[in-house]
Amino acid sequence: MLYTKWGESPDTVCPLSEYPRPQFVRDSYMSLNGQWQLAFCNHPDLEQKYDYTITVPFSPECPLSGVSRALGHGEYLIYRRVFRIDDSFNRGRVFINFGAVDQIATVYINSRKVGTHHGGYTPFSFEITQFVTTGENTVNVVVQDFCEDNQYSRGKQRTKRGGIWYSPQSGIWQSVWLESTPVDYIKSVRITPDYDKSTVSFDFCDNISVQKLIYDGDNLIADTTDNTIYIDDFKSWSPESPFLYRVVFKYGVDKVSSYFGMRKFSTDVVDGIPRFMLNNKPYFLNGLLDQGYYPDGFLTPPANEAMEYDVTMVKSWGFNTLRKHIKIEPMLWYHYCDVNGIIVIQDMVNGGGNYGAEVSVLPFIGINLDDTKYKTFHRTDANARELYYTELQEMLDALYNVPSIAMWVPFNEGWGQFDSARVYEFIKRYDSARIVDTASGWHDRGATDVISKHIYFTPIVVKVGDKPWFLSEFGGLSTRIKGHTFNDKMFGYKIFSDTKSLTKAYIRLFDRSIIPQIGKGLSGTIYTQVTDVEDELNGIMTYDRKVQKINTEVLKSINERIKI
């Protein structure tokens, strides 16, 4: 069994206990992470024999859960936890929040059904005021997870894992917590900086009038109920200077803390070449693919410090971007990118049926498939297609305010792709201020802001077009570090015998293929990848984060030359 240093001595009482929503913080917070009872059963009845004790929020399949048992075909997971509410906690309304539950979750409080959520990667909450009482209460969560047996979003999970597909997991895999608000409260806010106008706008649900206090450090620079606020001589957010303004919202006796960054992501033509732009200046997106998996927690970090470690290591190597690949992270991960100055390219989680070879092979001979033909892309389930839009909207809502997110990626390599032109318009209507890479890799149907290429085996040749030319996946250079692998298998695009030969190949790749083409039109790169993941041994770090395969000074010396 492979463990990270955080997983070697895990917190089983209340793991990942930090406040999980850093851009919408209240002081009423009760973490429900920790020890729950768990049953695997064939019927969703709450009255069960709970055979297991599980450490939430770790899925039962992963080592840190304390269970290490996979959900079987047709089985339900039923969770049970007793908690107490004191009079001092309840301010008028009580909510239960879930970071993510895979895939279908029905929540009960004191044996009464509260609600059901479909979708395994997006946060959700239910008001439970009418269901709870002062003193002892019981929460049950009933979960179904079909993995690839339906066309729901499932990411890179597969029942028969291997290669680029990873171990399946199910159930609660992000934090669970309670909070209380006054009867009249702030439900949500949408924060939109306008870099060119030197303003920031705040849109609140129900159009309520909210007092905003904006701080530059400890200095109060605005105190107003206006929804659009001019910031004189503002400080920009960038990877080189990730400045964030603090803001406090007050509505009656409700108070919420947040933050924002003044930045602008766009594209433009500079000296005849389409470029990515940051704050109206050409900017090279120099990044890594980040899957967000751990050997001991799978999709769940063994501790929040583990997520922060990955971000700060990437920053120390001289990269400025991470492509969050086929996963929606806990909100704290985005916070670490905000404060450390890492630009984020955010993938939507893929779904659909089993991917046919035609989707993956035909692009290599120049055939671009029509994604309105649902059978070709194995997206035949109309209900699952509609759920995709629901989950996409939930992702956009949850992450809209994150300053570091520059780009949305609704589809990757044709996996479950459908109606991409319509999806592009859907995203642009909701968020016109970010870039969209609609079909990362291949099957580009024309409705996109970038020319997006995945190149692992053939020569990298940049051909300037009418959009920024983005090498959104490449590299994948691999070597095995004995004692630091998930198993005895090995997947890699190019395999090397040791770190010395790997490093030489890495330097050669950038010296010969990447850096010379920046002046010719290459506008961004995403190297595969931050860490090894299960069979994939192509990380700059091993899966357990204990060995770095390429020296920091080598990485920094190359990255200092990757700029426009």
Solvent accessible surface area in square Angstrom, and as a share of the most:
residue,aa,sasa,rsa
1,M,174,0.78
2,L,20,0.10
3,Y,70,0.27
4,T,0,0.00
5,K,112,0.48
6,W,39,0.14
7,G,3,0.03
8,E,104,0.47
9,S,95,0.61
10,P,53,0.33
11,D,73,0.38
12,T,64,0.37
13,V,125,0.72
14,C,34,0.20
15,P,3,0.02
16,L,17,0.09
17,S,49,0.32
18,E,76,0.34
19,Y,39,0.15
20,P,16,0.10
21,R,48,0.18
22,P,21,0.13
23,Q,11,0.05
24,F,24,0.10
25,V,47,0.27
26,R,13,0.05
27,D,120,0.62
28,S,5,0.03
29,Y,63,0.24
30,M,48,0.22
31,S,21,0.14
32,L,1,0.00
33,N,2,0.01
34,G,0,0.00
35,Q,82,0.36
36,W,3,0.01
37,Q,71,0.32
38,L,0,0.00
39,A,3,0.02
40,F,30,0.13
41,C,17,0.10
42,N,106,0.54
43,H,119,0.53
44,P,62,0.39
45,D,78,0.41
46,L,32,0.16
47,E,156,0.70
48,Q,52,0.23
49,K,165,0.70
50,Y,40,0.15
51,D,92,0.48
52,Y,72,0.27
53,T,79,0.46
54,I,0,0.00
55,T,8,0.05
56,V,0,0.00
57,P,1,0.00
58,F,3,0.01
59,S,0,0.00
60,P,0,0.00
61,E,25,0.11
62,C,0,0.00
63,P,21,0.13
64,L,14,0.07
65,S,0,0.00
66,G,64,0.61
67,V,18,0.10
68,S,67,0.43
69,R,80,0.29
70,A,61,0.47
71,L,27,0.13
72,G,31,0.30
73,H,165,0.73
74,G,53,0.51
75,E,30,0.13
76,Y,40,0.15
77,L,0,0.00
78,I,0,0.00
79,Y,0,0.00
80,R,79,0.29
81,R,53,0.19
82,V,56,0.32
83,F,8,0.03
84,R,147,0.54
85,I,3,0.01
86,D,80,0.42
87,D,109,0.56
88,S,103,0.66
89,F,29,0.12
90,N,61,0.31
91,R,117,0.43
92,G,27,0.26
93,R,65,0.24
94,V,0,0.00
95,F,22,0.09
96,I,0,0.00
97,N,7,0.04
98,F,1,0.00
99,G,8,0.08
100,A,0,0.00
101,V,0,0.00
102,D,1,0.01
103,Q,1,0.00
104,I,22,0.11
105,A,0,0.00
106,T,21,0.12
107,V,0,0.00
108,Y,41,0.16
109,I,0,0.00
110,N,49,0.25
111,S,79,0.51
112,R,121,0.44
113,K,119,0.51
114,V,28,0.16
115,G,13,0.12
116,T,53,0.31
117,H,16,0.07
118,H,72,0.32
119,G,2,0.02
120,G,0,0.00
121,Y,2,0.01
122,T,1,0.00
123,P,50,0.31
124,F,23,0.09
125,S,55,0.35
126,F,40,0.16
127,E,66,0.30
128,I,0,0.00
129,T,41,0.24
130,Q,134,0.60
131,F,23,0.10
132,V,16,0.09
133,T,82,0.48
134,T,87,0.51
135,G,11,0.10
136,E,116,0.52
137,N,1,0.01
138,T,25,0.14
139,V,0,0.00
140,N,6,0.03
141,V,0,0.00
142,V,10,0.06
143,V,0,0.00
144,Q,50,0.22
145,D,26,0.13
146,F,72,0.30
147,C,14,0.08
148,E,32,0.14
149,D,91,0.47
150,N,32,0.16
151,Q,29,0.13
152,Y,38,0.14
153,S,4,0.03
154,R,9,0.03
155,G,0,0.00
156,K,9,0.04
157,Q,4,0.02
158,R,67,0.25
159,T,84,0.49
160,K,175,0.74
161,R,62,0.23
162,G,23,0.22
163,G,21,0.20
164,I,40,0.20
165,W,31,0.11
166,Y,0,0.00
167,S,9,0.06
168,P,32,0.20
169,Q,2,0.01
170,S,2,0.01
171,G,0,0.00
172,I,0,0.00
173,W,0,0.00
174,Q,12,0.05
175,S,13,0.08
176,V,0,0.00
177,W,14,0.05
178,L,0,0.00
179,E,7,0.03
180,S,0,0.00
181,T,1,0.00
182,P,16,0.10
183,V,87,0.50
184,D,95,0.49
185,Y,32,0.12
186,I,1,0.00
187,K,103,0.43
188,S,55,0.36
189,V,15,0.09
190,R,73,0.27
191,I,5,0.02
192,T,40,0.23
193,P,22,0.14
194,D,51,0.26
195,Y,42,0.16
196,D,89,0.46
197,K,141,0.60
198,S,22,0.14
199,T,19,0.11
200,V,0,0.00
201,S,29,0.18
202,F,0,0.00
203,D,74,0.38
204,F,14,0.06
205,C,54,0.32
206,D,94,0.49
207,N,144,0.74
208,I,31,0.16
209,S,80,0.51
210,V,0,0.00
211,Q,60,0.27
212,K,0,0.00
213,L,18,0.09
214,I,0,0.00
215,Y,43,0.16
216,D,32,0.16
217,G,42,0.40
218,D,138,0.72
219,N,94,0.48
220,L,81,0.40
221,I,70,0.35
222,A,18,0.14
223,D,79,0.41
224,T,33,0.19
225,T,78,0.45
226,D,87,0.45
227,N,71,0.36
228,T,77,0.45
229,I,13,0.07
230,Y,140,0.53
231,I,8,0.04
232,D,110,0.57
233,D,131,0.68
234,F,40,0.17
235,K,95,0.40
236,S,37,0.24
237,W,0,0.00
238,S,16,0.10
239,P,5,0.03
240,E,126,0.56
241,S,63,0.40
242,P,40,0.25
243,F,47,0.20
244,L,32,0.16
245,Y,3,0.01
246,R,106,0.39
247,V,1,0.00
248,V,14,0.08
249,F,0,0.00
250,K,73,0.31
251,Y,55,0.21
252,G,78,0.75
253,V,132,0.76
254,D,4,0.02
255,K,113,0.48
256,V,1,0.00
257,S,42,0.27
258,S,8,0.05
259,Y,16,0.06
260,F,3,0.01
261,G,1,0.01
262,M,0,0.00
263,R,19,0.07
264,K,58,0.25
265,F,10,0.04
266,S,28,0.18
267,T,53,0.31
268,D,81,0.42
269,V,90,0.52
270,V,41,0.23
271,D,141,0.73
272,G,59,0.56
273,I,28,0.14
274,P,8,0.05
275,R,12,0.04
276,F,3,0.01
277,M,17,0.08
278,L,10,0.05
279,N,17,0.09
280,N,73,0.37
281,K,143,0.60
282,P,50,0.31
283,Y,34,0.13
284,F,6,0.03
285,L,6,0.03
286,N,3,0.02
287,G,1,0.01
288,L,0,0.00
289,L,4,0.02
290,D,6,0.03
291,Q,8,0.03
292,G,4,0.04
293,Y,7,0.03
294,Y,3,0.01
295,P,1,0.01
296,D,0,0.00
297,G,0,0.00
298,F,14,0.06
299,L,1,0.01
300,T,1,0.01
301,P,1,0.01
302,P,6,0.04
303,A,20,0.15
304,N,7,0.03
305,E,87,0.39
306,A,0,0.00
307,M,1,0.00
308,E,67,0.30
309,Y,58,0.22
310,D,4,0.02
311,V,0,0.00
312,T,49,0.29
313,M,40,0.18
314,V,0,0.00
315,K,66,0.28
316,S,53,0.34
317,W,0,0.00
318,G,37,0.35
319,F,4,0.02
320,N,22,0.11
321,T,0,0.00
322,L,0,0.00
323,R,1,0.00
324,K,1,0.00
325,H,6,0.02
326,I,5,0.03
327,K,1,0.00
328,I,5,0.02
329,E,5,0.02
330,P,18,0.11
331,M,31,0.14
332,L,17,0.09
333,W,3,0.01
334,Y,1,0.00
335,H,44,0.20
336,Y,22,0.08
337,C,0,0.00
338,D,0,0.00
339,V,62,0.35
340,N,36,0.18
341,G,0,0.00
342,I,0,0.00
343,I,1,0.00
344,V,0,0.00
345,I,0,0.00
346,Q,0,0.00
347,D,1,0.00
348,M,5,0.02
349,V,2,0.01
350,N,8,0.04
351,G,0,0.00
352,G,0,0.00
353,G,12,0.12
354,N,95,0.49
355,Y,37,0.14
356,G,16,0.15
357,A,71,0.55
358,E,63,0.28
359,V,1,0.01
360,S,38,0.24
361,V,84,0.48
362,L,44,0.22
363,P,26,0.16
364,F,127,0.53
365,I,121,0.61
366,G,68,0.66
367,I,75,0.38
368,N,71,0.37
369,L,27,0.14
370,D,42,0.22
371,D,3,0.02
372,T,78,0.46
373,K,122,0.52
374,Y,65,0.25
375,K,165,0.70
376,T,39,0.23
377,F,1,0.00
378,H,56,0.25
379,R,3,0.01
380,T,80,0.47
381,D,55,0.29
382,A,57,0.44
383,N,122,0.63
384,A,2,0.02
385,R,36,0.13
386,E,98,0.44
387,L,22,0.11
388,Y,2,0.01
389,Y,16,0.06
390,T,65,0.38
391,E,3,0.01
392,L,0,0.00
393,Q,54,0.24
394,E,44,0.20
395,M,1,0.00
396,L,0,0.00
397,D,79,0.41
398,A,31,0.24
399,L,0,0.00
400,Y,17,0.06
401,N,27,0.14
402,V,1,0.00
403,P,3,0.02
404,S,0,0.00
405,I,0,0.00
406,A,1,0.01
407,M,0,0.00
408,W,1,0.00
409,V,2,0.01
410,P,3,0.02
411,F,7,0.03
412,N,4,0.02
413,E,21,0.09
414,G,0,0.00
415,W,11,0.04
416,G,0,0.00
417,Q,0,0.00
418,F,1,0.01
419,D,17,0.09
420,S,1,0.01
421,A,49,0.38
422,R,128,0.47
423,V,0,0.00
424,Y,30,0.11
425,E,82,0.37
426,F,42,0.17
427,I,0,0.00
428,K,43,0.18
429,R,176,0.64
430,Y,43,0.16
431,D,3,0.02
432,S,91,0.59
433,A,55,0.43
434,R,8,0.03
435,I,7,0.04
436,V,0,0.00
437,D,2,0.01
438,T,3,0.02
439,A,6,0.05
440,S,0,0.00
441,G,6,0.06
442,W,34,0.12
443,H,3,0.01
444,D,55,0.29
445,R,99,0.36
446,G,48,0.46
447,A,24,0.19
448,T,10,0.06
449,D,26,0.13
450,V,1,0.01
451,I,34,0.17
452,S,13,0.08
453,K,80,0.34
454,H,12,0.05
455,I,27,0.14
456,Y,28,0.11
457,F,133,0.56
458,T,84,0.49
459,P,111,0.70
460,I,21,0.11
461,V,85,0.49
462,V,18,0.10
463,K,149,0.63
464,V,72,0.41
465,G,33,0.32
466,D,117,0.60
467,K,48,0.20
468,P,3,0.02
469,W,11,0.04
470,F,1,0.00
471,L,0,0.00
472,S,0,0.00
473,E,8,0.04
474,F,1,0.00
475,G,6,0.06
476,G,0,0.00
477,L,7,0.04
478,S,0,0.00
479,T,0,0.00
480,R,82,0.30
481,I,29,0.15
482,K,188,0.80
483,G,63,0.61
484,H,43,0.19
485,T,27,0.16
486,F,57,0.24
487,N,41,0.21
488,D,134,0.69
489,K,126,0.53
490,M,60,0.27
491,F,61,0.25
492,G,18,0.17
493,Y,46,0.17
494,K,96,0.41
495,I,101,0.51
496,F,44,0.18
497,S,102,0.66
498,D,67,0.35
499,T,48,0.28
500,K,143,0.60
501,S,36,0.23
502,L,3,0.01
503,T,24,0.14
504,K,116,0.49
505,A,8,0.06
506,Y,1,0.00
507,I,59,0.30
508,R,102,0.37
509,L,33,0.16
510,F,1,0.00
511,D,54,0.28
512,R,178,0.65
513,S,28,0.18
514,I,0,0.00
515,I,36,0.18
516,P,62,0.39
517,Q,20,0.09
518,I,9,0.05
519,G,60,0.58
520,K,130,0.55
521,G,2,0.02
522,L,0,0.00
523,S,0,0.00
524,G,0,0.00
525,T,1,0.01
526,I,0,0.00
527,Y,4,0.02
528,T,3,0.02
529,Q,1,0.00
530,V,2,0.01
531,T,9,0.05
532,D,2,0.01
533,V,1,0.01
534,E,1,0.01
535,D,5,0.03
536,E,4,0.02
537,L,1,0.01
538,N,1,0.00
539,G,3,0.03
540,I,1,0.01
541,M,2,0.01
542,T,0,0.00
543,Y,1,0.01
544,D,2,0.01
545,R,14,0.05
546,K,87,0.37
547,V,42,0.24
548,Q,56,0.25
549,K,7,0.03
550,I,2,0.01
551,N,91,0.47
552,T,39,0.23
553,E,115,0.52
554,V,35,0.20
555,L,0,0.00
556,K,72,0.31
557,S,57,0.37
558,I,3,0.02
559,N,11,0.06
560,E,114,0.51
561,R,116,0.43
562,I,9,0.04
563,K,140,0.60
564,I,85,0.43
